[in-house]
């Protein structure tokens, strides 16, 4: 696997990933797409937010688009 971020995303297409956002939320789903701005598209995504130390998981629409400037990290 290459160390360049877009190469890592390319190799992670169709794989389950977790996208961590600046506000502390995370989304878990299958990476369906991305662009050069690190905007990401997740299929069958679940959103999670940490509230008072408890993990709250909420299902969202089948497709979720996340703007790249909100993304802190993407992990497998």
LUMLUMDREN-2810 file (N, C-alpha, C; in Angstrom, 1 decimal):
<atoms>
<atom><aa>X</aa><ch>A</ch><at>N</at><xx>0.8</xx><yy>-1.2</yy><zz>0.0</zz></atom>
<atom><aa>X</aa><ch>A</ch><at>CA</at><xx>0.0</xx><yy>0.0</yy><zz>0.0</zz></atom>
<atom><aa>X</aa><ch>A</ch><at>C</at><xx>0.9</xx><yy>1.2</yy><zz>0.0</zz></atom>
<atom><aa>X</aa><ch>A</ch><at>N</at><xx>0.6</xx><yy>2.2</yy><zz>-0.9</zz></atom>
<atom><aa>X</aa><ch>A</ch><at>CA</at><xx>1.3</xx><yy>3.4</yy><zz>-1.0</zz></atom>
<atom><aa>X</aa><ch>A</ch><at>C</at><xx>1.0</xx><yy>4.3</yy><zz>0.2</zz></atom>
<atom><aa>X</aa><ch>A</ch><at>N</at><xx>1.8</xx><yy>5.3</yy><zz>0.5</zz></atom>
<atom><aa>X</aa><ch>A</ch><at>CA</at><xx>1.6</xx><yy>6.2</yy><zz>1.6</zz></atom>
<atom><aa>X</aa><ch>A</ch><at>C</at><xx>0.8</xx><yy>7.4</yy><zz>1.3</zz></atom>
<atom><aa>X</aa><ch>A</ch><at>N</at><xx>0.5</xx><yy>7.7</yy><zz>0.0</zz></atom>
<atom><aa>X</aa><ch>A</ch><at>CA</at><xx>-0.2</xx><yy>8.9</yy><zz>-0.4</zz></atom>
<atom><aa>X</aa><ch>A</ch><at>C</at><xx>-1.7</xx><yy>8.7</yy><zz>-0.1</zz></atom>
<atom><aa>X</aa><ch>A</ch><at>N</at><xx>-2.4</xx><yy>9.7</yy><zz>0.5</zz></atom>
<atom><aa>X</aa><ch>A</ch><at>CA</at><xx>-3.8</xx><yy>9.5</yy><zz>1.0</zz></atom>
<atom><aa>X</aa><ch>A</ch><at>C</at><xx>-4.7</xx><yy>9.1</yy><zz>-0.1</zz></atom>
<atom><aa>X</aa><ch>A</ch><at>N</at><xx>-4.6</xx><yy>9.7</yy><zz>-1.3</zz></atom>
<atom><aa>X</aa><ch>A</ch><at>CA</at><xx>-5.6</xx><yy>9.3</yy><zz>-2.4</zz></atom>
<atom><aa>X</aa><ch>A</ch><at>C</at><xx>-5.3</xx><yy>7.8</yy><zz>-2.8</zz></atom>
<atom><aa>X</aa><ch>A</ch><at>N</at><xx>-4.1</xx><yy>7.4</yy><zz>-2.8</zz></atom>
<atom><aa>X</aa><ch>A</ch><at>CA</at><xx>-3.8</xx><yy>6.0</yy><zz>-3.2</zz></atom>
<atom><aa>X</aa><ch>A</ch><at>C</at><xx>-4.4</xx><yy>5.1</yy><zz>-2.2</zz></atom>
<atom><aa>X</aa><ch>A</ch><at>N</at><xx>-4.3</xx><yy>5.4</yy><zz>-0.9</zz></atom>
<atom><aa>X</aa><ch>A</ch><at>CA</at><xx>-4.9</xx><yy>4.6</yy><zz>0.2</zz></atom>
<atom><aa>X</aa><ch>A</ch><at>C</at><xx>-6.4</xx><yy>4.5</yy><zz>0.0</zz></atom>
<atom><aa>X</aa><ch>A</ch><at>N</at><xx>-7.0</xx><yy>5.6</yy><zz>-0.3</zz></atom>
<atom><aa>X</aa><ch>A</ch><at>CA</at><xx>-8.5</xx><yy>5.6</yy><zz>-0.5</zz></atom>
<atom><aa>X</aa><ch>A</ch><at>C</at><xx>-8.8</xx><yy>4.7</yy><zz>-1.7</zz></atom>
<atom><aa>X</aa><ch>A</ch><at>N</at><xx>-8.0</xx><yy>4.8</yy><zz>-2.8</zz></atom>
<atom><aa>X</aa><ch>A</ch><at>CA</at><xx>-8.3</xx><yy>4.0</yy><zz>-4.0</zz></atom>
<atom><aa>X</aa><ch>A</ch><at>C</at><xx>-8.2</xx><yy>2.5</yy><zz>-3.7</zz></atom>
<atom><aa>X</aa><ch>A</ch><at>N</at><xx>-7.3</xx><yy>2.1</yy><zz>-2.9</zz></atom>
<atom><aa>X</aa><ch>A</ch><at>CA</at><xx>-7.1</xx><yy>0.7</yy><zz>-2.5</zz></atom>
<atom><aa>X</aa><ch>A</ch><at>C</at><xx>-8.2</xx><yy>0.3</yy><zz>-1.5</zz></atom>
<atom><aa>X</aa><ch>A</ch><at>N</at><xx>-8.9</xx><yy>1.3</yy><zz>-0.9</zz></atom>
<atom><aa>X</aa><ch>A</ch><at>CA</at><xx>-9.9</xx><yy>0.9</yy><zz>0.1</zz></atom>
<atom><aa>X</aa><ch>A</ch><at>C</at><xx>-11.3</xx><yy>1.0</yy><zz>-0.4</zz></atom>
<atom><aa>X</aa><ch>A</ch><at>N</at><xx>-11.5</xx><yy>1.3</yy><zz>-1.7</zz></atom>
<atom><aa>X</aa><ch>A</ch><at>CA</at><xx>-12.8</xx><yy>1.3</yy><zz>-2.4</zz></atom>
<atom><aa>X</aa><ch>A</ch><at>C</at><xx>-13.5</xx><yy>-0.1</yy><zz>-2.2</zz></atom>
<atom><aa>X</aa><ch>A</ch><at>N</at><xx>-14.8</xx><yy>-0.1</yy><zz>-1.9</zz></atom>
<atom><aa>X</aa><ch>A</ch><at>CA</at><xx>-15.6</xx><yy>-1.2</yy><zz>-1.6</zz></atom>
<atom><aa>X</aa><ch>A</ch><at>C</at><xx>-15.2</xx><yy>-2.0</yy><zz>-0.3</zz></atom>
<atom><aa>X</aa><ch>A</ch><at>N</at><xx>-14.4</xx><yy>-1.3</yy><zz>0.5</zz></atom>
<atom><aa>X</aa><ch>A</ch><at>CA</at><xx>-14.1</xx><yy>-1.9</yy><zz>1.8</zz></atom>
<atom><aa>X</aa><ch>A</ch><at>C</at><xx>-14.8</xx><yy>-1.1</yy><zz>2.9</zz></atom>
<atom><aa>X</aa><ch>A</ch><at>N</at><xx>-15.1</xx><yy>-1.8</yy><zz>4.1</zz></atom>
<atom><aa>X</aa><ch>A</ch><at>CA</at><xx>-15.6</xx><yy>-1.1</yy><zz>5.2</zz></atom>
<atom><aa>X</aa><ch>A</ch><at>C</at><xx>-14.6</xx><yy>-0.2</yy><zz>5.8</zz></atom>
<atom><aa>X</aa><ch>A</ch><at>N</at><xx>-15.0</xx><yy>1.1</yy><zz>6.1</zz></atom>
<atom><aa>X</aa><ch>A</ch><at>CA</at><xx>-14.1</xx><yy>2.1</yy><zz>6.7</zz></atom>
<atom><aa>X</aa><ch>A</ch><at>C</at><xx>-14.8</xx><yy>2.9</yy><zz>7.7</zz></atom>
<atom><aa>X</aa><ch>A</ch><at>N</at><xx>-14.0</xx><yy>3.5</yy><zz>8.6</zz></atom>
<atom><aa>X</aa><ch>A</ch><at>CA</at><xx>-14.6</xx><yy>4.5</yy><zz>9.6</zz></atom>
<atom><aa>X</aa><ch>A</ch><at>C</at><xx>-14.0</xx><yy>5.8</yy><zz>9.2</zz></atom>
<atom><aa>X</aa><ch>A</ch><at>N</at><xx>-14.9</xx><yy>6.8</yy><zz>9.1</zz></atom>
<atom><aa>X</aa><ch>A</ch><at>CA</at><xx>-14.4</xx><yy>8.2</yy><zz>8.8</zz></atom>
<atom><aa>X</aa><ch>A</ch><at>C</at><xx>-14.6</xx><yy>9.0</yy><zz>10.0</zz></atom>
<atom><aa>X</aa><ch>A</ch><at>N</at><xx>-13.5</xx><yy>9.6</yy><zz>10.6</zz></atom>
<atom><aa>X</aa><ch>A</ch><at>CA</at><xx>-13.6</xx><yy>10.4</yy><zz>11.8</zz></atom>
<atom><aa>X</aa><ch>A</ch><at>C</at><xx>-13.6</xx><yy>11.9</yy><zz>11.4</zz></atom>
<atom><aa>X</aa><ch>A</ch><at>N</at><xx>-14.5</xx><yy>12.6</yy><zz>12.0</zz></atom>
<atom><aa>X</aa><ch>A</ch><at>CA</at><xx>-14.7</xx><yy>14.0</yy><zz>11.6</zz></atom>
<atom><aa>X</aa><ch>A</ch><at>C</at><xx>-14.2</xx><yy>15.0</yy><zz>12.7</zz></atom>
<atom><aa>X</aa><ch>A</ch><at>N</at><xx>-14.0</xx><yy>16.2</yy><zz>12.3</zz></atom>
<atom><aa>X</aa><ch>A</ch><at>CA</at><xx>-13.5</xx><yy>17.3</yy><zz>13.2</zz></atom>
<atom><aa>X</aa><ch>A</ch><at>C</at><xx>-14.3</xx><yy>17.4</yy><zz>14.5</zz></atom>
<atom><aa>X</aa><ch>A</ch><at>N</at><xx>-15.6</xx><yy>17.3</yy><zz>14.4</zz></atom>
<atom><aa>X</aa><ch>A</ch><at>CA</at><xx>-16.5</xx><yy>17.5</yy><zz>15.6</zz></atom>
<atom><aa>X</aa><ch>A</ch><at>C</at><xx>-16.6</xx><yy>16.3</yy><zz>16.5</zz></atom>
<atom><aa>X</aa><ch>A</ch><at>N</at><xx>-15.8</xx><yy>15.2</yy><zz>16.2</zz></atom>
<atom><aa>X</aa><ch>A</ch><at>CA</at><xx>-15.7</xx><yy>14.1</yy><zz>17.1</zz></atom>
<atom><aa>X</aa><ch>A</ch><at>C</at><xx>-16.7</xx><yy>12.9</yy><zz>16.6</zz></atom>
<atom><aa>X</aa><ch>A</ch><at>N</at><xx>-17.6</xx><yy>13.2</yy><zz>15.7</zz></atom>
<atom><aa>X</aa><ch>A</ch><at>CA</at><xx>-18.4</xx><yy>12.2</yy><zz>15.1</zz></atom>
<atom><aa>X</aa><ch>A</ch><at>C</at><xx>-17.6</xx><yy>11.2</yy><zz>14.2</zz></atom>
<atom><aa>X</aa><ch>A</ch><at>N</at><xx>-18.2</xx><yy>10.0</yy><zz>14.0</zz></atom>
<atom><aa>X</aa><ch>A</ch><at>CA</at><xx>-17.6</xx><yy>9.1</yy><zz>13.1</zz></atom>
<atom><aa>X</aa><ch>A</ch><at>C</at><xx>-18.7</xx><yy>8.5</yy><zz>12.3</zz></atom>
<atom><aa>X</aa><ch>A</ch><at>N</at><xx>-18.4</xx><yy>8.1</yy><zz>11.1</zz></atom>
<atom><aa>X</aa><ch>A</ch><at>CA</at><xx>-19.3</xx><yy>7.3</yy><zz>10.2</zz></atom>
<atom><aa>X</aa><ch>A</ch><at>C</at><xx>-18.6</xx><yy>6.0</yy><zz>9.8</zz></atom>
<atom><aa>X</aa><ch>A</ch><at>N</at><xx>-19.3</xx><yy>4.9</yy><zz>9.8</zz></atom>
<atom><aa>X</aa><ch>A</ch><at>CA</at><xx>-18.8</xx><yy>3.6</yy><zz>9.5</zz></atom>
<atom><aa>X</aa><ch>A</ch><at>C</at><xx>-19.7</xx><yy>3.2</yy><zz>8.3</zz></atom>
<atom><aa>X</aa><ch>A</ch><at>N</at><xx>-19.0</xx><yy>2.7</yy><zz>7.2</zz></atom>
<atom><aa>X</aa><ch>A</ch><at>CA</at><xx>-19.8</xx><yy>2.2</yy><zz>6.1</zz></atom>
<atom><aa>X</aa><ch>A</ch><at>C</at><xx>-18.8</xx><yy>1.7</yy><zz>5.0</zz></atom>
<atom><aa>X</aa><ch>A</ch><at>N</at><xx>-19.3</xx><yy>1.4</yy><zz>3.9</zz></atom>
<atom><aa>X</aa><ch>A</ch><at>CA</at><xx>-18.5</xx><yy>0.9</yy><zz>2.7</zz></atom>
<atom><aa>X</aa><ch>A</ch><at>C</at><xx>-18.1</xx><yy>2.1</yy><zz>1.9</zz></atom>
<atom><aa>X</aa><ch>A</ch><at>N</at><xx>-16.8</xx><yy>2.2</yy><zz>1.7</zz></atom>
<atom><aa>X</aa><ch>A</ch><at>CA</at><xx>-16.3</xx><yy>3.3</yy><zz>0.8</zz></atom>
<atom><aa>X</aa><ch>A</ch><at>C</at><xx>-16.7</xx><yy>3.1</yy><zz>-0.6</zz></atom>
<atom><aa>X</aa><ch>A</ch><at>N</at><xx>-17.6</xx><yy>4.0</yy><zz>-1.1</zz></atom>
<atom><aa>X</aa><ch>A</ch><at>CA</at><xx>-18.1</xx><yy>3.9</yy><zz>-2.5</zz></atom>
<atom><aa>X</aa><ch>A</ch><at>C</at><xx>-17.4</xx><yy>4.8</yy><zz>-3.4</zz></atom>
<atom><aa>X</aa><ch>A</ch><at>N</at><xx>-16.8</xx><yy>5.9</yy><zz>-2.9</zz></atom>
<atom><aa>X</aa><ch>A</ch><at>CA</at><xx>-16.2</xx><yy>6.9</yy><zz>-3.8</zz></atom>
<atom><aa>X</aa><ch>A</ch><at>C</at><xx>-15.5</xx><yy>8.0</yy><zz>-3.0</zz></atom>
<atom><aa>X</aa><ch>A</ch><at>N</at><xx>-14.7</xx><yy>8.7</yy><zz>-3.7</zz></atom>
<atom><aa>X</aa><ch>A</ch><at>CA</at><xx>-14.0</xx><yy>9.9</yy><zz>-3.1</zz></atom>
<atom><aa>X</aa><ch>A</ch><at>C</at><xx>-13.5</xx><yy>10.8</yy><zz>-4.3</zz></atom>
<atom><aa>X</aa><ch>A</ch><at>N</at><xx>-13.0</xx><yy>12.0</yy><zz>-3.9</zz></atom>
<atom><aa>X</aa><ch>A</ch><at>CA</at><xx>-12.4</xx><yy>12.8</yy><zz>-5.0</zz></atom>
<atom><aa>X</aa><ch>A</ch><at>C</at><xx>-11.1</xx><yy>13.4</yy><zz>-4.5</zz></atom>
<atom><aa>X</aa><ch>A</ch><at>N</at><xx>-10.5</xx><yy>14.3</yy><zz>-5.3</zz></atom>
<atom><aa>X</aa><ch>A</ch><at>CA</at><xx>-9.2</xx><yy>14.9</yy><zz>-4.9</zz></atom>
<atom><aa>X</aa><ch>A</ch><at>C</at><xx>-9.3</xx><yy>15.8</yy><zz>-3.7</zz></atom>
<atom><aa>X</aa><ch>A</ch><at>N</at><xx>-10.5</xx><yy>16.2</yy><zz>-3.3</zz></atom>
<atom><aa>X</aa><ch>A</ch><at>CA</at><xx>-10.7</xx><yy>17.0</yy><zz>-2.1</zz></atom>
<atom><aa>X</aa><ch>A</ch><at>C</at><xx>-10.9</xx><yy>16.2</yy><zz>-0.8</zz></atom>
<atom><aa>X</aa><ch>A</ch><at>N</at><xx>-10.8</xx><yy>14.9</yy><zz>-1.0</zz></atom>
<atom><aa>X</aa><ch>A</ch><at>CA</at><xx>-11.1</xx><yy>13.9</yy><zz>0.1</zz></atom>
<atom><aa>X</aa><ch>A</ch><at>C</at><xx>-12.5</xx><yy>13.9</yy><zz>0.5</zz></atom>
<atom><aa>X</aa><ch>A</ch><at>N</at><xx>-13.5</xx><yy>14.4</yy><zz>-0.3</zz></atom>
<atom><aa>X</aa><ch>A</ch><at>CA</at><xx>-14.9</xx><yy>14.2</yy><zz>-0.1</zz></atom>
<atom><aa>X</aa><ch>A</ch><at>C</at><xx>-15.1</xx><yy>12.7</yy><zz>-0.3</zz></atom>
<atom><aa>X</aa><ch>A</ch><at>N</at><xx>-15.8</xx><yy>12.1</yy><zz>0.6</zz></atom>
<atom><aa>X</aa><ch>A</ch><at>CA</at><xx>-16.0</xx><yy>10.6</yy><zz>0.6</zz></atom>
<atom><aa>X</aa><ch>A</ch><at>C</at><xx>-17.5</xx><yy>10.3</yy><zz>0.5</zz></atom>
<atom><aa>X</aa><ch>A</ch><at>N</at><xx>-17.8</xx><yy>9.2</yy><zz>-0.1</zz></atom>
<atom><aa>X</aa><ch>A</ch><at>CA</at><xx>-19.1</xx><yy>8.6</yy><zz>-0.3</zz></atom>
<atom><aa>X</aa><ch>A</ch><at>C</at><xx>-19.1</xx><yy>7.3</yy><zz>0.4</zz></atom>
<atom><aa>X</aa><ch>A</ch><at>N</at><xx>-20.0</xx><yy>7.1</yy><zz>1.4</zz></atom>
<atom><aa>X</aa><ch>A</ch><at>CA</at><xx>-20.2</xx><yy>5.8</yy><zz>2.1</zz></atom>
<atom><aa>X</aa><ch>A</ch><at>C</at><xx>-21.6</xx><yy>5.2</yy><zz>1.8</zz></atom>
<atom><aa>X</aa><ch>A</ch><at>N</at><xx>-21.6</xx><yy>3.9</yy><zz>1.6</zz></atom>
<atom><aa>X</aa><ch>A</ch><at>CA</at><xx>-22.8</xx><yy>3.2</yy><zz>1.4</zz></atom>
<atom><aa>X</aa><ch>A</ch><at>C</at><xx>-23.2</xx><yy>2.5</yy><zz>2.7</zz></atom>
<atom><aa>X</aa><ch>A</ch><at>N</at><xx>-24.5</xx><yy>2.4</yy><zz>3.0</zz></atom>
<atom><aa>X</aa><ch>A</ch><at>CA</at><xx>-24.9</xx><yy>1.7</yy><zz>4.2</zz></atom>
<atom><aa>X</aa><ch>A</ch><at>C</at><xx>-24.2</xx><yy>2.2</yy><zz>5.4</zz></atom>
<atom><aa>X</aa><ch>A</ch><at>N</at><xx>-24.2</xx><yy>3.5</yy><zz>5.5</zz></atom>
<atom><aa>X</aa><ch>A</ch><at>CA</at><xx>-23.4</xx><yy>4.2</yy><zz>6.6</zz></atom>
<atom><aa>X</aa><ch>A</ch><at>C</at><xx>-24.2</xx><yy>4.2</yy><zz>7.9</zz></atom>
<atom><aa>X</aa><ch>A</ch><at>N</at><xx>-23.4</xx><yy>4.2</yy><zz>9.0</zz></atom>
<atom><aa>X</aa><ch>A</ch><at>CA</at><xx>-24.0</xx><yy>4.4</yy><zz>10.3</zz></atom>
<atom><aa>X</aa><ch>A</ch><at>C</at><xx>-23.2</xx><yy>5.5</yy><zz>10.9</zz></atom>
<atom><aa>X</aa><ch>A</ch><at>N</at><xx>-23.9</xx><yy>6.4</yy><zz>11.6</zz></atom>
<atom><aa>X</aa><ch>A</ch><at>CA</at><xx>-23.2</xx><yy>7.6</yy><zz>12.3</zz></atom>
<atom><aa>X</aa><ch>A</ch><at>C</at><xx>-23.1</xx><yy>7.3</yy><zz>13.8</zz></atom>
<atom><aa>X</aa><ch>A</ch><at>N</at><xx>-22.0</xx><yy>7.6</yy><zz>14.4</zz></atom>
<atom><aa>X</aa><ch>A</ch><at>CA</at><xx>-21.9</xx><yy>7.5</yy><zz>15.8</zz></atom>
<atom><aa>X</aa><ch>A</ch><at>C</at><xx>-21.4</xx><yy>8.8</yy><zz>16.4</zz></atom>
<atom><aa>X</aa><ch>A</ch><at>N</at><xx>-21.9</xx><yy>9.1</yy><zz>17.5</zz></atom>
<atom><aa>X</aa><ch>A</ch><at>CA</at><xx>-21.5</xx><yy>10.3</yy><zz>18.3</zz></atom>
<atom><aa>X</aa><ch>A</ch><at>C</at><xx>-21.3</xx><yy>9.9</yy><zz>19.7</zz></atom>
<atom><aa>X</aa><ch>A</ch><at>N</at><xx>-20.3</xx><yy>10.4</yy><zz>20.3</zz></atom>
<atom><aa>X</aa><ch>A</ch><at>CA</at><xx>-20.0</xx><yy>10.1</yy><zz>21.7</zz></atom>
<atom><aa>X</aa><ch>A</ch><at>C</at><xx>-20.7</xx><yy>11.2</yy><zz>22.6</zz></atom>
<atom><aa>X</aa><ch>A</ch><at>N</at><xx>-21.7</xx><yy>10.7</yy><zz>23.3</zz></atom>
<atom><aa>X</aa><ch>A</ch><at>CA</at><xx>-22.5</xx><yy>11.6</yy><zz>24.2</zz></atom>
<atom><aa>X</aa><ch>A</ch><at>C</at><xx>-22.4</xx><yy>11.2</yy><zz>25.6</zz></atom>
<atom><aa>X</aa><ch>A</ch><at>N</at><xx>-21.8</xx><yy>12.1</yy><zz>26.5</zz></atom>
<atom><aa>X</aa><ch>A</ch><at>CA</at><xx>-21.6</xx><yy>11.8</yy><zz>27.9</zz></atom>
<atom><aa>X</aa><ch>A</ch><at>C</at><xx>-21.0</xx><yy>10.4</yy><zz>28.1</zz></atom>
<atom><aa>X</aa><ch>A</ch><at>N</at><xx>-20.0</xx><yy>10.1</yy><zz>27.3</zz></atom>
<atom><aa>X</aa><ch>A</ch><at>CA</at><xx>-19.2</xx><yy>8.9</yy><zz>27.5</zz></atom>
<atom><aa>X</aa><ch>A</ch><at>C</at><xx>-19.8</xx><yy>7.7</yy><zz>27.0</zz></atom>
<atom><aa>X</aa><ch>A</ch><at>N</at><xx>-21.0</xx><yy>7.8</yy><zz>26.4</zz></atom>
<atom><aa>X</aa><ch>A</ch><at>CA</at><xx>-21.7</xx><yy>6.6</yy><zz>25.8</zz></atom>
<atom><aa>X</aa><ch>A</ch><at>C</at><xx>-21.7</xx><yy>6.7</yy><zz>24.3</zz></atom>
<atom><aa>X</aa><ch>A</ch><at>N</at><xx>-21.5</xx><yy>5.5</yy><zz>23.7</zz></atom>
<atom><aa>X</aa><ch>A</ch><at>CA</at><xx>-21.5</xx><yy>5.5</yy><zz>22.2</zz></atom>
<atom><aa>X</aa><ch>A</ch><at>C</at><xx>-22.9</xx><yy>5.3</yy><zz>21.7</zz></atom>
<atom><aa>X</aa><ch>A</ch><at>N</at><xx>-23.4</xx><yy>6.3</yy><zz>20.9</zz></atom>
<atom><aa>X</aa><ch>A</ch><at>CA</at><xx>-24.7</xx><yy>6.3</yy><zz>20.3</zz></atom>
<atom><aa>X</aa><ch>A</ch><at>C</at><xx>-24.6</xx><yy>6.1</yy><zz>18.8</zz></atom>
<atom><aa>X</aa><ch>A</ch><at>N</at><xx>-25.1</xx><yy>5.0</yy><zz>18.3</zz></atom>
<atom><aa>X</aa><ch>A</ch><at>CA</at><xx>-25.0</xx><yy>4.6</yy><zz>16.9</zz></atom>
<atom><aa>X</aa><ch>A</ch><at>C</at><xx>-26.4</xx><yy>4.9</yy><zz>16.3</zz></atom>
<atom><aa>X</aa><ch>A</ch><at>N</at><xx>-26.4</xx><yy>5.6</yy><zz>15.2</zz></atom>
<atom><aa>X</aa><ch>A</ch><at>CA</at><xx>-27.7</xx><yy>6.0</yy><zz>14.5</zz></atom>
<atom><aa>X</aa><ch>A</ch><at>C</at><xx>-27.5</xx><yy>5.6</yy><zz>13.0</zz></atom>
<atom><aa>X</aa><ch>A</ch><at>N</at><xx>-28.5</xx><yy>4.9</yy><zz>12.5</zz></atom>
<atom><aa>X</aa><ch>A</ch><at>CA</at><xx>-28.5</xx><yy>4.6</yy><zz>11.1</zz></atom>
<atom><aa>X</aa><ch>A</ch><at>C</at><xx>-28.9</xx><yy>5.8</yy><zz>10.3</zz></atom>
<atom><aa>X</aa><ch>A</ch><at>N</at><xx>-28.2</xx><yy>6.1</yy><zz>9.2</zz></atom>
<atom><aa>X</aa><ch>A</ch><at>CA</at><xx>-28.6</xx><yy>7.2</yy><zz>8.3</zz></atom>
<atom><aa>X</aa><ch>A</ch><at>C</at><xx>-28.9</xx><yy>6.6</yy><zz>6.9</zz></atom>
<atom><aa>X</aa><ch>A</ch><at>N</at><xx>-29.3</xx><yy>7.5</yy><zz>5.9</zz></atom>
<atom><aa>X</aa><ch>A</ch><at>CA</at><xx>-29.7</xx><yy>7.0</yy><zz>4.6</zz></atom>
<atom><aa>X</aa><ch>A</ch><at>C</at><xx>-28.6</xx><yy>6.1</yy><zz>4.0</zz></atom>
<atom><aa>X</aa><ch>A</ch><at>N</at><xx>-29.0</xx><yy>5.3</yy><zz>3.0</zz></atom>
<atom><aa>X</aa><ch>A</ch><at>CA</at><xx>-28.1</xx><yy>4.3</yy><zz>2.4</zz></atom>
<atom><aa>X</aa><ch>A</ch><at>C</at><xx>-26.8</xx><yy>4.9</yy><zz>1.9</zz></atom>
<atom><aa>X</aa><ch>A</ch><at>N</at><xx>-26.9</xx><yy>6.1</yy><zz>1.4</zz></atom>
<atom><aa>X</aa><ch>A</ch><at>CA</at><xx>-25.7</xx><yy>6.8</yy><zz>0.9</zz></atom>
<atom><aa>X</aa><ch>A</ch><at>C</at><xx>-25.4</xx><yy>8.1</yy><zz>1.7</zz></atom>
<atom><aa>X</aa><ch>A</ch><at>N</at><xx>-24.2</xx><yy>8.2</yy><zz>2.1</zz></atom>
<atom><aa>X</aa><ch>A</ch><at>CA</at><xx>-23.8</xx><yy>9.4</yy><zz>2.8</zz></atom>
<atom><aa>X</aa><ch>A</ch><at>C</at><xx>-22.6</xx><yy>10.0</yy><zz>2.2</zz></atom>
<atom><aa>X</aa><ch>A</ch><at>N</at><xx>-22.6</xx><yy>11.3</yy><zz>1.9</zz></atom>
<atom><aa>X</aa><ch>A</ch><at>CA</at><xx>-21.5</xx><yy>12.1</yy><zz>1.3</zz></atom>
<atom><aa>X</aa><ch>A</ch><at>C</at><xx>-21.0</xx><yy>13.0</yy><zz>2.4</zz></atom>
<atom><aa>X</aa><ch>A</ch><at>N</at><xx>-19.7</xx><yy>12.9</yy><zz>2.6</zz></atom>
<atom><aa>X</aa><ch>A</ch><at>CA</at><xx>-19.0</xx><yy>13.7</yy><zz>3.7</zz></atom>
<atom><aa>X</aa><ch>A</ch><at>C</at><xx>-18.0</xx><yy>14.6</yy><zz>3.0</zz></atom>
<atom><aa>X</aa><ch>A</ch><at>N</at><xx>-18.1</xx><yy>15.9</yy><zz>3.3</zz></atom>
<atom><aa>X</aa><ch>A</ch><at>CA</at><xx>-17.2</xx><yy>16.9</yy><zz>2.8</zz></atom>
<atom><aa>X</aa><ch>A</ch><at>C</at><xx>-15.8</xx><yy>16.7</yy><zz>3.3</zz></atom>
<atom><aa>X</aa><ch>A</ch><at>N</at><xx>-14.8</xx><yy>16.8</yy><zz>2.4</zz></atom>
<atom><aa>X</aa><ch>A</ch><at>CA</at><xx>-13.5</xx><yy>16.5</yy><zz>2.8</zz></atom>
<atom><aa>X</aa><ch>A</ch><at>C</at><xx>-12.9</xx><yy>17.4</yy><zz>3.9</zz></atom>
<atom><aa>X</aa><ch>A</ch><at>N</at><xx>-13.2</xx><yy>18.6</yy><zz>3.9</zz></atom>
<atom><aa>X</aa><ch>A</ch><at>CA</at><xx>-12.6</xx><yy>19.5</yy><zz>4.9</zz></atom>
<atom><aa>X</aa><ch>A</ch><at>C</at><xx>-13.1</xx><yy>19.2</yy><zz>6.3</zz></atom>
<atom><aa>X</aa><ch>A</ch><at>N</at><xx>-14.1</xx><yy>18.3</yy><zz>6.5</zz></atom>
<atom><aa>X</aa><ch>A</ch><at>CA</at><xx>-14.6</xx><yy>17.9</yy><zz>7.8</zz></atom>
<atom><aa>X</aa><ch>A</ch><at>C</at><xx>-13.9</xx><yy>16.6</yy><zz>8.3</zz></atom>
<atom><aa>X</aa><ch>A</ch><at>N</at><xx>-13.1</xx><yy>15.9</yy><zz>7.4</zz></atom>
<atom><aa>X</aa><ch>A</ch><at>CA</at><xx>-12.5</xx><yy>14.6</yy><zz>7.6</zz></atom>
<atom><aa>X</aa><ch>A</ch><at>C</at><xx>-11.2</xx><yy>14.8</yy><zz>8.3</zz></atom>
<atom><aa>X</aa><ch>A</ch><at>N</at><xx>-11.0</xx><yy>14.1</yy><zz>9.5</zz></atom>
<atom><aa>X</aa><ch>A</ch><at>CA</at><xx>-9.8</xx><yy>14.1</yy><zz>10.2</zz></atom>
<atom><aa>X</aa><ch>A</ch><at>C</at><xx>-9.0</xx><yy>12.8</yy><zz>9.7</zz></atom>
<atom><aa>X</aa><ch>A</ch><at>N</at><xx>-9.7</xx><yy>11.7</yy><zz>9.7</zz></atom>
<atom><aa>X</aa><ch>A</ch><at>CA</at><xx>-9.0</xx><yy>10.4</yy><zz>9.3</zz></atom>
<atom><aa>X</aa><ch>A</ch><at>C</at><xx>-10.0</xx><yy>9.4</yy><zz>8.7</zz></atom>
<atom><aa>X</aa><ch>A</ch><at>N</at><xx>-9.4</xx><yy>8.5</yy><zz>7.9</zz></atom>
<atom><aa>X</aa><ch>A</ch><at>CA</at><xx>-10.2</xx><yy>7.4</yy><zz>7.4</zz></atom>
<atom><aa>X</aa><ch>A</ch><at>C</at><xx>-9.4</xx><yy>6.1</yy><zz>7.8</zz></atom>
<atom><aa>X</aa><ch>A</ch><at>N</at><xx>-10.1</xx><yy>5.2</yy><zz>8.5</zz></atom>
<atom><aa>X</aa><ch>A</ch><at>CA</at><xx>-9.4</xx><yy>4.0</yy><zz>8.9</zz></atom>
<atom><aa>X</aa><ch>A</ch><at>C</at><xx>-10.2</xx><yy>2.7</yy><zz>8.5</zz></atom>
<atom><aa>X</aa><ch>A</ch><at>N</at><xx>-9.4</xx><yy>1.7</yy><zz>8.2</zz></atom>
<atom><aa>X</aa><ch>A</ch><at>CA</at><xx>-10.0</xx><yy>0.4</yy><zz>7.8</zz></atom>
<atom><aa>X</aa><ch>A</ch><at>C</at><xx>-10.5</xx><yy>-0.3</yy><zz>9.0</zz></atom>
</atoms>
